[in-house]
Amino acid sequence: MATMIEFSRTGDVSSPRSLRLRYLGLAFFWACSMLTFRSAILLTGNADTPEFNTLVVVVSFLANMTTLFSISALVERTPENLAKFSPWLFCGAIIAGIALIHLAGANFEGGGLVAALVAGSALAGVGYGYFWGSWADVLGRMHPSRTVLYAPAAFFLTTVLFLGISLAASLAAVPPVLLMAPLPVISLLCLTRCRADDACEPEPQAEGRRYLTALTSLVPLIIATLVFSCLFGFMWETAVLSVDSATDAHGFPLVLNLVAALGLFIFVIASRRHINLSWTYQLLIPISIVLFAVVPFFWTVHPVILNAIMSAIYGVFDVIIWYMVAATAYDFAVSGFVVGGLVRALSILARLIGIGIGYLVMLVPEVASGAIVGVCIAAVYLLVMLLWFLWHSAKHPSFEVPEDDDDAEPAPSLTGPAIVYGCVNLGSKPTASENDADGTSSAESAEIDSANAEAAMANATTDAAGTEKESPADDAPDEAVFALIAEDYGLTRREAEVLPYLARGRSAKVIAEALFVSESTIRTHTRRIFEKTCIHSKQELIDLVDKY
């Protein structure tokens, strides 16, 4: 648990040398997957139709989702299982898949064409699923104050690669498969280097309760993911079928995605990474409400423009998913592959549902207009309900941190770390029966607990002069005390980082500056620390530290 409050390597991002370009390697796999899923660049000859483009997307997504679910199930039980998979096998699957998709139209017809497209799409989808989960796992071991920069930067590089390869394939007549094949290789080389960097990070904990808590904290994001993914799939499919060309449907969206990516990256840089992307997706909801409100009036004349707006919105939302998945994996010390894999798989499932709805709507041109109006009304309703849910959750938290600590009642006497104010501690010590099951007697457990408590008290020091230190790391003996509190009360990594600052009376602004996050993020962590420890003021927190 002591690693939770080590700032020297994971938390300090003030030096540019702490940022590594190899962490942008996910952009190469991301661009390759987008070129496969959201473009007709690989389809030639008889395969270059909106129907076959939809087939490629659906089969790829199904294979992607299946891979994420399957590997996540193995990694959740035993995190070491991820290392047993050969990354080069999945890289080869991507290259073989996109090559087969590209060659299918010129070499097959009828049933052979369908079989070749299905096989190629499945191979590519399996590879993309592994890469998505693996990059989520790598970013999940990185401090979120770095991820908040890497995710937008990777998105920007992705859009540059997407647009550059699309233009090169169309203007220079270069076979797109030759341009795309190096992308997964570059991404894998970067992934290997990043995994080597993270070799000294603590391994994810294989505890079902940890994963359940981590996923529970992502419920608002998961709900938003289901809604946005379904609407994006619907908008994409109806745009492709309305103009009867996947290539035409993706022209303007490519440019708008690049603009959105550049704007988001500049915004993060301008905020000096003191921004919490976990709430920014709420800003996308009003824009989406307006978009679907005007769709019935402009669909017949501007379907590509409407699709471009939705594509840019979903691109930004994808960045938020990357960040929140990685931050949650870091906070709860769980595998990013599992958390990211489940969120991504649900996103893919919702997108497939949206694509299916869009296909059915456009299947009968005579009723398409009325069906689109009905879907848009339902979309606006869902988005309004989602916005209200998020607003209500933010305005009415289950526990409020008092504004004035001096008015708070004094803390009552504590009888031990396991129970405070009648709240059962998540990290309390095993019971006698549990100790017996592990082969450890109650007497031995008591001796161990006593020894741990004595060691913690021996390491704890009191600043008699009452002077404040600039960093928790400066007071090394106290680290054992804070680590014990964090472990006993089930604090996440970032909550454990904030704890020493709070115990020394630091303000939210000072803590935010020290940890490279926003003040609102610090207040959220403070509220959760108070909630988990069942205290109501900073003075009570100081008393709790004294008790330890």
Secondary structure, DSSP 8 states (H G I E B T S, - for coil): -GGGG--TTTT---SGGG--GGGGGHHHHHHHHHHHHS--TT--GGG-SHHHHHHHHHHHHHHHHHHHHHHHHHHHH-GGGGGGS-HHHHHHHHHHHHHHHHHHHHH--HHHHHHHHHHHHHHHHHHHHHHHHHHHHHHTTS-HHHHHHHHHHHHHHHHHHHHHHHHHHHHS---HHHHHTHHHHHHHHHHHHHHHHGGGS------HHHHHHHHHHTHHHHHHHHHHHHHHHHHHHHHHHHHT-HHHHTHHHHHHHHHHHHHHHHHHHHTTT---TTTTHHHHHHHHHHHHHHHHHHTTT-HHHHHHHHHHHHHHHHHHHHHHHHHHHHHHT--HHHHHHHHHHHHHHHHHHHHHHHHHHHHSHHHHHHHHHHHHHHHHHHHHHHHHHHHHHHHS-SS---S-GGGS--------TTEETTEE-TT----HHHHHHTT--HHHHHHHHHHHHHHHHHH----TT----S-GGG-GGGHHHHHHHHHHTT--HHHHHHHHHHHTT--HHHHHHHHTS-HHHHHHHHHHHHHHHT--SHHHHHHHHHH-
